């Protein structure tokens, strides 16, 4: 009996607290309750709606695309299939490798056509693959991030076109372990890279420039043989009073700073992202320190490649993700996920699809982690993995705000109903509109989930009778307006 009275008292206290602190209430009053009209100012339970979902599309060695050479129509068809698959998964970006070996997947006066298009470096494939990719990606609501490798020229076995800058300027090149690289310590080599970036940003409607985790090659940082990577002449000319390791680290930082400045000077709406190793310690071995780039705001997002599982002895996924979350320095973090490890017999931790679910869930629950970037597109063709991710990404998602913002947040759309069609007038500054549907929460009484139903550029939407909706406007920087009033058909 004493326990019974305790329960009554607890209920009275709880009801009083809810009445006094209505703004903290979690439940959503159902739109069907005529006595208590739905209040759109309350916080809905929103299924994940602001996350970057992307895949790397590798062109080096024809890993993902194109798998055919010298056939423009076949290459276009292949790419459309990849983009359709990602669109069906409700992804919202692709990271396409357009400069794998200091060559080009687009017509360039600076670098030759890539050999991965035709089999021979310098041979015109008969179309502009990058322009085609941008058009087809944007049609499907996918951002296109142009992925460049800043230094790699390729193995010594690769036949370079006579027009290649490495042929014209062999003094810019270092060969290390049978691979040629631009010497990061040669100012002219950095200037060439900046010219390539400037050309891309000025001629194409790309959404970002993206660098991967290749800087100085692995093994170059050595105390026993510091000039195994033979840049001693450049060091003597440009190193000043620094030691070799500090000088090399400065070379990478200078490159990142200059590239960011180039992008900002041409089109500051284009983002700059880098995907270093998932462990900072590994990245430092390549003379690349993401902390410097983030502290100086030289990048718009960082995508560490955390290609390990929960429970890994030296690189536990959760610990690495928490490290980047805690040290994001106000730079959005997007987590690289190892799709390529699924069902690999040598990677037993990734035999279960639940490993991917745990990683996605951890990212969604962590404040400074803003989405997933899967390596790589080919692996998402796997039927089991594809089906599993379709469940994880069952609703569309708005891209997170990344990079510098300067535009005002749009006003809320004013939505009307004509039959079963939602209509609204164009909102000043809006780039797209997001249509939400309210769905009853199966586990919480008098509560609704607001799910992203569609993201469109038009001002009308064919809805379903008996359901409730609201609409928001999003500008080109992905900043979202307040919600419209809820309408019920």
CORKANOR-V289834 format. One record per helix or strand of 3 or more residues. SS is the DSSP state (helix for helix, strand for strand). FROM is the first residue (numbers start at 1). LEN is the number of residues. If there is no record, write none. Layout:
SS:FROM:LEN  SS:FROM:LEN
This chain:
helix:2:19  helix:22:3  strand:52:6  helix:60:3  helix:72:17  strand:93:7  helix:115:4  helix:129:11  strand:143:6  strand:152:4  helix:165:4  helix:170:3  strand:173:4  strand:179:4  helix:187:17  strand:208:4  helix:232:7  helix:244:24  strand:271:4  helix:280:5  helix:290:6  helix:317:10  strand:332:6  helix:339:3  helix:348:3  helix:354:11  strand:369:6  helix:377:5  helix:383:10  strand:415:4  strand:421:4  strand:432:9  strand:448:9  strand:460:3  strand:468:7
